[in-house]
Amino acid sequence: MYIYPDNLKARATLWLWQLKDIGIIGVCALLSILALTQAGFFVPIVFTAVYAFLTIRFEDTSILDFIRYACAFFFVGQQFFEWRYTG
């Protein structure tokens, strides 16, 4: 008997991140370290650390997902309300 997580529909995760996020964090960390050692510019490493923090997943939701949903609800998506009287 084999037990599969979520019937093979779950995204691949490693530790607290999805594999896509770990790849992005790894590439950004390498570029940030290169910028820090060659130019003494530390801002990219701060952005990498903030991205790594925002993409931590708990129960299949991250802080970055919540911010995206909130921006879509409040700023991007159209709110449509229809009022009518049914007497």
Secondary structure, DSSP 8 states (H G I E B T S, - for coil): ----GGGGTS--EETTEEHHHHHHHHHHHHHHHHHHHHH---HHHHHHHHHHHHT-EETTEEHHHHHHHHHIIIIIS----------
